[in-house]
Amino acid sequence: MLEGLSGPRDDTIGSSALDRFTAAWAERLAQELGDEGPGVQLGFGVGAIRSDAEIAEARGGFARAIADARISPSLGGWIDGTVSTQSDESRIQAGGLSWTPGGVQVLAGRLRPAVRTGQTAVLLSGETPLDGLMVASARPFRFPGALSRIGTFQGHLFVSPFHETPTVSDAWFTAYGLGWSPVPSLSFGVARTIRFGGEGLAPFTASNIWNMIAFGGGNSSFDDSQGELSFRARLRLGDFRLGLYGALAFEDLKAITEDPALTAGFSIPVITDAGMFSLGYEFLGIGPRGIWCGCDAVSHSWYTQREYGPYATEDGLLGAALGGYGAGHYLSASFWSTPHPISVRTRFFLEDRGADNLLAARWPDERRGVRVQLGLGPWRGLLLSLGGTATSTEVGTEGGVDVFVQALSLGRLLSRP
């Protein structure tokens, strides 16, 4: 739905401190949004480049419009489109219907599914749209009976036609995952993405489907998969809070010790009378930079498979914005004010791409940059976001600014004096 609608989240904070801080933001949102009845939200933005300029092509200029309609508490729809002045094209980036019957959420349309452990993603970045259907748990759930004691779970399943494959037509794409939290301060996750089927490849049979799901694909001409194992932990040492997380991803199940992607990071939140400060750092290494041993002997690069080609569509990469072999360092700092509806987010990054990286031609060797975003609101039914990005490599620099305005409730906005 509309980005920026939810308030600040940092689960490393103890519940009492988090409740005190979020009370101010919850009250603001309640005043602006009112009840959960039918309503319409709108947003419009312009800029010199996309707001996610770290991974998107510079476009000279763009305009973006977004609408979110809530038909009932359980049924809604949204649409997100952009117009580029450089390429003179209009495109629906996302849109569809959302239905939430009880504890299950069903999404259908042009979606941006994401699998993200930290600041960056490896399996699914959420930046590239795919047409499909997603079924996910709307909130954590417990299994019945004695199994309820082992903790809470969350899950998702996404399925989409994958016609953009460079060398295979009529292929399919799926992503599924399960998260388990034995205690509130610790969680584990497992996720997979798979491209499978396709004209001229191994046929759809029960055996091939079973091998794909249970064994990571026994027939390389039928499917190509990526997987990820992850964890998150929240530690409290007196008044000091620390969040730790990590993930081990792999290109094909059997390559977990040969061709890994390693994510590791931490976050430190601090609450004062002025608001919440948060500092975070993350490392991402793929292939030889993933710390593991046998990577130099692997003949293929991450996200490249002989039948299905690059792990991408014409709209961009499906997985890590790093683009394959290489390493990235990401430092983030944010501030959310308690007395005023103001937030500031800053992200610094340093990336080093190998020769086999999918983006090495555009961003060879090292790339460094910064992204700063100022948020104002909610105020009188509006949210305002001002952003700026600057990057540099050995071959040049890129940068730009973007502005985005959201009306949280069109009816309440028009009814104001």
C-alpha positions in Angstrom: 0.0 0.0 0.0 1.1 3.6 0.3 4.8 3.8 1.4 5.6 5.7 4.5 2.1 5.0 6.0 3.5 2.9 8.9 5.5 4.6 11.7 9.0 3.8 12.7 9.8 0.2 13.6 12.8 -1.2 15.4 12.0 -4.4 17.3 15.3 -4.3 19.2 13.7 -1.8 21.7 12.1 -3.2 24.8 8.3 -3.2 24.7 7.8 -0.5 27.4 10.2 2.0 25.8 8.7 1.2 22.3 5.2 1.8 23.6 6.1 5.2 25.1 7.7 6.3 21.9 5.2 5.0 19.4 2.3 6.4 21.3 2.9 9.9 19.8 3.1 8.5 16.2 0.1 6.2 16.7 -2.0 9.1 18.0 -1.0 11.2 15.0 -2.0 8.5 12.5 -5.2 7.8 14.3 -6.1 11.5 14.1 -5.3 11.7 10.4 -6.8 8.3 9.3 -9.9 8.1 11.5 -11.7 4.8 11.5 -10.9 1.8 9.3 -13.9 2.3 7.1 -13.9 2.9 3.3 -11.5 5.5 2.1 -9.1 6.7 -0.6 -5.4 7.6 -0.3 -3.5 9.4 -3.1 0.2 10.2 -3.7 2.1 12.1 -6.3 5.8 12.7 -6.8 8.4 14.1 -9.2 12.1 13.9 -9.4 15.2 13.8 -11.5 15.7 10.1 -10.9 13.8 7.4 -9.1 13.7 7.4 -5.4 15.6 4.1 -5.4 18.4 5.6 -7.4 21.0 3.3 -6.0 19.8 0.6 -8.4 17.7 2.3 -11.0 18.6 3.9 -14.3 18.8 7.7 -14.3 15.9 9.0 -16.3 16.4 12.8 -16.6 13.0 13.3 -15.0 9.9 11.3 -13.9 6.5 11.7 -12.4 4.9 9.1 -10.1 1.3 8.7 -9.0 -0.2 6.2 -6.5 -3.7 5.5 -5.3 -4.9 3.2 -2.5 -8.6 2.5 -2.1 -10.1 0.7 0.9 -13.5 -0.7 -0.1 -14.1 -2.4 3.3 -11.9 -3.4 6.3 -10.9 -6.6 4.4 -11.0 -5.6 0.8 -8.9 -2.9 -1.0 -7.0 -2.1 -4.2 -4.1 0.0 -5.2 -2.2 1.3 -8.3 1.3 2.8 -8.7 2.4 4.3 -12.0 5.3 6.3 -13.4 6.0 8.5 -16.4 9.5 9.0 -17.6 10.5 12.1 -19.6 13.7 10.6 -20.9 12.2 7.4 -22.4 8.8 8.9 -23.0 7.1 5.9 -21.5 4.3 5.3 -19.0 4.3 2.2 -16.9 2.2 0.6 -14.1 4.8 -0.3 -11.5 2.3 -2.1 -9.2 -1.4 -2.5 -8.8 -4.0 -5.0 -7.8 -6.5 -6.2 -5.2 -6.0 -7.1 -1.6 -8.3 -9.4 0.4 -7.7 -10.2 4.1 -10.2 -12.8 5.3 -9.2 -13.4 8.9 -5.5 -14.2 9.4 -4.8 -14.7 5.7 -3.9 -12.0 3.1 -4.4 -12.6 -0.6 -2.9 -10.2 -3.1 -3.4 -10.4 -6.9 -2.1 -8.2 -9.6 1.2 -6.5 -10.4 3.1 -7.1 -7.2 6.6 -6.4 -5.7 7.3 -9.4 -3.5 10.3 -9.0 -1.3 12.4 -11.4 0.9 14.5 -9.1 3.1 16.4 -9.9 6.2 18.2 -6.5 6.6 18.7 -3.3 4.7 19.5 -5.2 1.5 17.9 -8.3 -0.1 19.4 -11.2 -1.9 16.5 -13.4 -3.1 13.9 -10.8 -3.8 14.5 -7.0 -3.6 10.9 -5.9 -4.0 12.0 -3.3 -6.6 11.0 -5.3 -9.7 7.3 -5.9 -10.4 5.9 -9.3 -11.3 2.3 -10.2 -12.3 1.0 -12.9 -10.0 -0.8 -14.1 -6.9 0.5 -14.0 -3.3 -1.0 -15.7 -0.2 0.5 -14.8 3.1 -0.2 -14.8 6.8 -1.6 -11.4 7.8 -0.2 -11.8 11.3 1.8 -14.4 13.3 -0.1 -17.7 14.0 0.3 -20.7 16.2 -0.3 -24.4 15.3 -3.1 -26.0 17.4 -2.7 -28.3 20.3 0.7 -29.0 21.9 2.5 -27.5 18.9 1.3 -24.1 20.1 4.0 -24.1 22.7 6.8 -24.0 20.2 6.2 -20.5 19.1 4.6 -18.4 16.3 4.9 -18.7 12.6 4.5 -16.6 9.5 4.5 -17.8 5.8 4.0 -16.6 2.3 3.6 -18.1 -1.2 3.9 -16.2 -4.5 3.4 -17.6 -8.0 3.9 -15.7 -11.3 4.3 -16.4 -15.0 7.9 -15.7 -16.0 7.7 -14.9 -19.7 10.7 -12.5 -19.7 13.2 -15.3 -19.6 15.8 -14.5 -22.3 16.2 -18.1 -23.7 13.0 -19.9 -22.4 9.4 -19.0 -23.1 6.3 -19.8 -20.9 8.4 -20.3 -17.7 7.1 -19.8 -14.2 8.4 -18.2 -11.0 7.6 -18.9 -7.4 8.7 -17.7 -4.0 7.8 -19.2 -0.7 9.1 -19.0 2.8 8.3 -19.7 6.5 9.4 -17.8 9.6 9.5 -19.2 13.1 9.8 -17.3 16.4 10.2 -19.6 19.4 10.4 -16.5 21.7 9.6 -12.9 20.9 13.3 -11.9 20.9 14.5 -14.6 18.4 13.3 -15.7 15.0 14.5 -17.9 12.2 13.5 -18.0 8.5 13.8 -20.2 5.4 12.9 -19.0 1.9 13.3 -20.1 -1.7 12.8 -18.6 -5.1 12.5 -20.8 -8.2 12.2 -20.4 -11.9 10.8 -23.5 -13.4 9.1 -25.1 -16.4 9.3 -23.6 -19.8 8.8 -24.6 -23.4 11.4 -27.0 -24.7 12.6 -28.0 -21.2 11.7 -31.0 -19.0 8.0 -31.5 -18.9 5.6 -30.7 -16.0 5.4 -34.0 -14.1 4.7 -34.9 -10.5 8.3 -36.2 -10.2 9.9 -33.0 -11.4 7.6 -30.8 -9.2 8.4 -33.0 -6.2 12.2 -32.9 -6.8 12.0 -29.1 -7.2 10.2 -28.6 -3.9 11.8 -31.2 -1.7 15.3 -31.6 -3.0 16.2 -28.3 -4.6 15.8 -29.5 -8.2 17.1 -32.8 -9.4 16.8 -31.8 -13.0 18.6 -28.6 -13.9 16.7 -28.3 -17.2 13.4 -28.0 -15.3 14.2 -25.5 -12.6 16.7 -23.0 -11.2 16.4 -22.1 -7.5 17.9 -19.8 -4.9 17.5 -20.3 -1.1 18.1 -18.5 2.1 18.4 -19.3 5.8 18.2 -16.4 8.2 17.9 -15.3 11.8 17.1 -12.2 13.9 17.8 -11.7 17.6 17.1 -8.9 20.0 19.5 -8.4 23.0 19.0 -6.2 26.0 21.9 -5.5 28.3 20.6 -3.1 30.9 19.5 0.1 29.1 21.5 -1.0 26.0 19.6 -2.6 23.1 21.2 -4.4 20.2 19.6 -6.1 17.2 21.6 -8.8 15.3 20.7 -10.5 12.1 22.3 -12.7 9.5 21.4 -14.7 6.4 23.1 -17.4 4.3 21.8 -17.5 0.7 22.8 -19.9 -2.0 22.6 -20.3 -5.7 21.2 -23.8 -6.1 20.8 -25.9 -3.0 24.0 -28.0 -3.6 26.1 -24.8 -3.8 25.6 -23.7 -0.2 29.3 -24.4 0.5 30.6 -23.4 -2.9 28.6 -20.3 -4.0 27.1 -18.5 -1.0 25.8 -15.1 -0.3 26.4 -13.9 3.3 24.5 -11.1 5.0 25.3 -9.9 8.5 24.3 -6.8 10.3 23.3 -5.0 13.5 21.1 -2.1 14.7 21.3 0.0 17.8 18.3 2.1 18.8 18.4 4.8 21.4 15.3 6.6 22.8 15.5 10.1 24.3 13.0 12.8 25.1 13.7 14.2 21.6 12.8 11.0 19.8 14.4 7.7 18.6 17.8 7.5 17.0 18.8 4.3 15.2 22.2 3.3 13.9 22.8 0.2 11.7 25.5 -1.5 9.7 25.3 -4.3 7.2 27.7 -6.4 5.2 26.8 -8.3 2.1 29.2 -10.7 0.3 28.3 -12.8 -2.7 30.5 -15.5 -4.2 34.2 -15.2 -3.4 33.4 -12.3 -1.1 30.9 -14.4 0.8 33.8 -15.7 3.0 33.3 -19.3 2.0 36.0 -21.5 0.4 35.4 -22.9 -3.0 34.0 -19.9 -4.8 36.9 -19.2 -7.2 36.4 -22.6 -8.8 32.7 -21.9 -9.7 32.4 -21.3 -13.4 29.1 -19.4 -13.3 28.3 -16.1 -11.6 25.4 -15.6 -9.2 22.0 -15.1 -10.8 23.0 -16.7 -14.1 21.7 -20.1 -15.3 22.3 -21.7 -18.6 18.6 -22.2 -19.4 16.9 -19.3 -17.7 19.7 -16.7 -18.1 20.2 -13.8 -15.7 18.1 -13.6 -12.5 16.3 -10.6 -13.8 13.4 -9.3 -16.0 13.4 -6.4 -18.4 12.4 -4.2 -15.4 15.5 -5.0 -13.4 17.2 -7.5 -11.1 15.0 -9.7 -9.0 17.5 -10.2 -6.2 20.4 -8.2 -4.7 21.0 -4.8 -6.1 24.6 -5.7 -5.9 24.1 -7.8 -9.0 26.1 -10.9 -8.2 29.7 -11.5 -7.2 31.1 -8.7 -5.0 30.7 -7.1 -1.6 28.7 -4.2 -0.1 29.0 -2.2 3.1 25.9 -0.3 4.2 25.7 2.2 7.1 22.4 3.7 8.0 21.3 6.3 10.6 17.8 7.5 11.3 15.9 9.8 13.6 12.2 10.0 14.4 11.1 13.1 16.5 8.6 12.6 19.3 7.3 16.2 19.7 7.2 16.9 16.0 6.1 14.8 12.9 9.6 14.8 11.4 11.9 12.0 10.4 15.4 11.8 8.8 17.0 8.8 7.2 20.5 8.6 5.9 22.2 5.7 4.2 25.9 5.4 3.1 27.1 2.6 1.0 30.3 1.2 -0.5 30.1 -1.6 -3.1 32.8 -3.5 -4.9 31.7 -5.6 -7.9 33.6 -8.5 -9.5 34.1 -9.0 -13.2 31.2 -11.6 -13.4 28.8 -9.2 -11.8 25.7 -8.4 -13.9 26.2 -4.7 -13.3 30.0 -4.6 -13.7 29.8 -2.9 -17.1 27.9 0.1 -15.6 29.4 0.2 -12.2 32.9 -1.4 -12.4 35.0 -2.0 -9.3 34.0 0.3 -6.4 30.9 2.4 -6.2 30.1 4.7 -3.2 27.2 6.9 -2.4 24.7 8.4 0.0 20.9 8.6 0.2 19.2 11.2 2.5 15.5 11.3 3.0 13.5 13.9 5.1 9.9 13.0 6.1 7.4 15.6 7.2 4.0 14.6 8.6 1.4 13.3 9.0 0.0 16.9 9.1 -3.5 17.9 8.0 -3.8 14.6 6.2 -0.5 14.8 4.3 2.9 13.2 4.3 5.8 14.8 2.5 9.0 13.1 1.6 12.1 14.9 0.2 15.0 12.8 -0.9 18.4 13.1 -2.5 21.0 10.6 -3.8 24.6 11.0 -4.9 26.9 8.2 -6.2 30.3 8.0 -7.7 32.4 5.4 -9.5 35.6 5.4 -11.5 33.6 6.1 -14.7 31.5 9.0 -13.3 28.9 10.3 -10.9 25.2 10.1 -10.6 22.7 11.9 -8.5 19.3 13.5 -8.2 16.4 14.6 -6.0 12.8 13.4 -5.6 9.7 14.8 -3.9 6.7 12.7 -2.9 3.4 13.9 -1.3 0.7 11.5 0.1 -2.8 12.2 1.1 -3.6 9.7 3.8 -7.3 10.1 3.5 -8.8 12.0 0.6 -12.2 12.3 2.1 -10.9 13.7 5.4 -8.5 16.0 3.5 -11.3 17.5 1.4 -13.6 17.9 4.4 -11.1 20.0 6.4 -11.9 23.7 6.7 
